[in-house]
Amino acid sequence: MLLATWNVNSLTARMERVLGWIDEHHPDILCMQETKQADAAFPTAAFAALGYESVHHGDGRWNGVALLSRVGLERPTRGFASVEDEYGCRIVAATCGGIRVHSVYVPNGRALDHEQYGYKLAWLARLASFLTESCDPSADVAVCGDFNIAPDDRDVWDPAAFVGATHVSEAERQALGALFAWGLEDVWRRHHDEDGVFSWWDYRAGDFHQGRGMRIDLVLLSRSLAERSTSVTIDRNARKGKKPSDHAPVLVELG
C-alpha cells in the first residue's frame, strides 16, 4: 500500500499537476493540504473518475485539507468540533484500508511574538487531545501533512539561519514530541538518518536550486503501522517544472 501526503498550495492552480502526479504514482491514499477550495468547488468527480473516494474540508480561503482513497473511505470527520476550528479548516480524517488517516495543516505561527504562534501551539495541543479521544495508539493510525515544524536541526538547511524563528522553536518541537509520546513515529527517520533532505523550499531567491529548504511535511505513524513501512521517499521532481507547489510529496510504502 502506498500512502502519500502533499501540500499542493492551491488545488485550483495545480489540478493538472496533481492529476498527472496521481496517474504516475497511483497512491492508495493521498492526503492533501492547502487546497484553498470550498467544499462545493472540490473536484470530487474528477478524482472519482480515477477510482478515488474523497473527503474535503475547506471554506475556499487559505487552508483546506482533503483525503483521497482507493482502498475505502469510512467514518469521515471534518475538524475538531471545538474552538481550535476557528483557526481554519485544518484537519480531516477517515478510515482507509483499515488505517485511521488524518490529513493536517498545522498553523504557520508566523513569528515567536505573533498571536498566530500561540494559535499554533494551541492547535497542536488540541490535535494531541483529539487523538486521545478518537484513536487507540495500538491501532493503525496515520497523521500526515504540513506540520510547519522541522523535527530537529537535520531538517533545516542551516540551523543558524533559524535562530529565534518559528518552525524550530523548543515549544513547537515539544508539541510535536507530545504526538510522539502519544504513540506516533516520524517514519522518515526510521529509514533515513541523513541531514539536508527537505520537503519545502521558498519560491524566492532560488532556494530550491540552492538547497535552502526544510523538512516540514511529515508522515507520523503508530508503531504497528510504522513497522509495516518498507520505504519513505520525498518526490523532489514534483517541485520542478511549471507552476509547482513549494512543497514536495512524501510517499510511504507499507507492506
C-alpha positions in Angstrom: 0.0 0.0 0.0 1.3 3.5 -0.9 0.4 6.3 1.4 1.3 9.9 0.4 0.9 13.5 1.7 1.3 16.7 -0.3 0.7 20.3 0.4 -0.5 21.3 -3.1 -0.7 25.0 -2.4 -4.0 25.6 -4.3 -5.7 22.7 -5.9 -7.3 25.2 -8.3 -3.9 26.4 -9.6 -2.3 22.9 -9.7 -5.1 20.5 -10.5 -3.4 19.4 -13.8 -0.2 18.7 -11.9 -2.0 16.8 -9.2 -3.8 14.6 -11.6 -0.6 13.9 -13.5 1.2 13.0 -10.3 -1.6 10.6 -9.3 -1.5 9.0 -12.7 2.2 8.5 -12.4 2.4 7.2 -8.8 -1.0 5.7 -8.1 -1.1 6.3 -4.4 -3.6 4.2 -2.5 -4.2 7.0 0.0 -3.3 10.7 -0.6 -3.5 13.4 2.0 -3.6 17.0 0.6 -3.2 20.3 2.3 -3.8 23.9 1.3 -6.4 23.0 -1.3 -7.7 26.6 -0.9 -11.1 25.5 -2.1 -14.6 25.5 -0.7 -16.3 22.1 -0.3 -18.6 22.9 -3.1 -15.7 23.5 -5.5 -13.7 20.4 -4.6 -13.4 18.2 -7.8 -14.9 15.0 -6.3 -16.0 13.8 -9.7 -12.5 14.1 -11.3 -11.0 12.1 -8.5 -13.8 9.5 -8.7 -13.0 9.1 -12.3 -9.5 7.9 -11.3 -11.0 5.5 -8.8 -10.8 7.5 -5.6 -13.3 8.2 -2.9 -12.7 11.6 -1.2 -13.5 13.8 1.7 -12.6 17.5 1.8 -12.8 20.2 4.5 -12.4 23.7 3.2 -14.0 27.1 3.0 -12.4 28.5 -0.1 -9.8 30.6 1.6 -6.2 29.9 2.7 -6.5 26.4 4.2 -8.4 23.3 3.1 -7.5 19.6 3.6 -8.5 16.5 1.8 -8.2 12.7 1.7 -8.3 10.5 -1.4 -8.5 6.8 -1.1 -8.9 3.8 -3.4 -9.0 1.3 -0.5 -12.2 2.5 1.0 -13.2 5.6 3.0 -15.3 5.2 6.1 -16.3 7.3 9.1 -15.1 10.7 7.7 -14.8 13.6 10.1 -14.0 17.2 9.5 -12.4 19.5 12.1 -12.2 19.1 15.8 -15.7 20.4 16.6 -14.0 22.7 19.1 -12.7 26.3 19.4 -9.5 25.3 17.6 -11.6 25.1 14.4 -11.7 28.9 14.5 -8.1 28.7 13.1 -9.4 27.4 9.8 -10.2 24.1 8.0 -7.0 22.2 9.0 -7.9 18.6 9.7 -9.9 15.9 8.0 -9.9 12.2 8.9 -11.3 8.9 7.7 -10.6 5.1 7.9 -9.0 3.9 4.7 -8.0 0.3 4.2 -8.2 -0.2 7.9 -6.0 2.8 8.8 -7.3 5.8 10.6 -5.8 8.5 8.4 -5.6 12.2 9.3 -4.7 15.0 6.8 -3.5 18.0 8.8 -2.3 21.5 8.0 -0.8 23.0 11.1 -0.9 26.8 11.5 2.3 28.5 10.4 2.9 30.6 13.5 4.5 33.5 11.6 6.8 34.7 14.4 7.5 33.8 18.0 6.0 37.1 19.2 2.9 36.9 16.9 -0.5 35.8 18.2 -0.5 33.1 15.5 2.3 31.4 17.3 0.0 30.9 20.3 -2.7 29.6 18.0 -0.2 27.1 16.5 0.7 25.7 19.9 -3.0 25.6 20.9 -3.9 23.8 17.7 -1.2 21.2 18.2 -2.3 20.6 21.8 -5.8 20.1 20.5 -4.5 17.6 17.9 -2.9 15.6 20.7 -6.2 15.6 22.7 -8.2 14.7 19.6 -6.1 11.6 19.1 -6.5 10.6 22.7 -10.3 11.0 22.3 -10.7 9.3 19.0 -7.9 6.8 18.4 -6.1 3.9 20.1 -2.3 4.2 19.7 -2.1 0.4 19.5 -4.2 0.5 16.3 -3.1 1.5 12.8 -3.1 5.4 12.8 -1.5 7.9 10.4 -1.3 11.6 10.9 0.1 13.2 7.7 0.6 16.7 6.4 2.3 20.0 6.6 3.3 20.4 10.2 5.2 23.6 9.8 7.8 22.2 12.2 11.2 20.8 11.4 11.6 18.0 13.9 15.4 18.6 14.5 18.3 20.5 13.2 19.0 17.9 10.5 15.7 19.1 8.9 16.8 22.7 8.0 19.4 23.8 5.6 21.2 26.0 8.2 20.2 25.9 11.9 22.0 29.2 12.5 19.6 30.9 10.0 16.6 29.9 12.0 17.6 31.0 15.5 14.7 32.9 17.0 12.3 31.8 14.3 9.3 29.6 14.1 9.3 26.0 12.8 12.3 25.2 15.0 11.5 26.6 18.4 11.6 24.4 21.5 7.9 24.8 22.2 6.9 23.7 18.7 9.2 20.7 18.9 7.9 19.8 22.3 4.3 19.9 20.9 5.5 17.5 18.2 7.1 15.4 20.9 3.7 15.1 22.6 2.4 13.4 19.5 5.4 11.0 19.6 4.7 10.4 23.3 1.1 9.5 22.4 2.4 6.8 20.1 3.3 8.2 16.7 6.6 8.0 14.9 8.2 10.2 12.3 8.6 7.3 9.9 11.1 9.2 7.7 13.7 8.8 10.5 13.0 5.0 10.7 14.6 4.8 7.2 16.8 7.9 6.9 19.5 9.3 9.3 20.9 11.9 6.9 20.5 15.6 7.0 19.8 18.0 4.2 16.8 16.3 2.8 13.8 18.7 2.5 10.2 18.8 1.5 9.7 22.6 1.3 11.6 25.4 -0.4 10.7 29.1 -0.5 9.8 30.3 -4.0 12.1 33.3 -3.5 15.8 33.7 -4.2 16.2 30.4 -6.0 16.0 28.5 -2.7 15.1 25.2 -4.3 18.1 25.2 -6.6 20.4 26.5 -3.8 19.3 23.7 -1.5 17.8 26.0 1.1 14.9 24.1 2.4 13.2 22.5 5.4 11.6 19.1 6.1 8.2 20.1 7.5 5.9 17.7 5.6 5.7 14.6 7.9 4.1 11.2 7.9 3.6 10.2 11.6 2.5 6.5 12.1 1.6 4.5 15.1 4.1 1.7 15.9 2.1 -1.1 14.3 1.9 0.9 11.1 5.5 2.2 11.2 6.7 -1.4 11.5 5.0 -2.1 8.2 6.8 0.6 6.3 9.4 -0.5 3.8 10.5 2.8 2.3 9.9 6.5 2.6 10.7 9.0 -0.2 10.3 12.7 -0.9 9.5 13.4 -4.6 11.7 16.4 -5.4 10.7 16.1 -9.1 7.2 17.3 -8.2 8.8 20.6 -7.0 10.3 21.2 -10.5 8.7 22.4 -13.7 6.0 24.9 -14.5 3.9 26.3 -11.5 5.0 23.8 -8.9 3.8 23.8 -5.3 6.5 25.0 -2.9 6.2 21.5 -1.2 7.1 18.1 -2.4 5.1 15.0 -1.8 6.2 12.4 0.8 5.5 8.8 0.0 5.5 5.8 2.4 5.3 2.2 1.1 3.5 -0.1 3.6 3.9 -3.9 3.4 
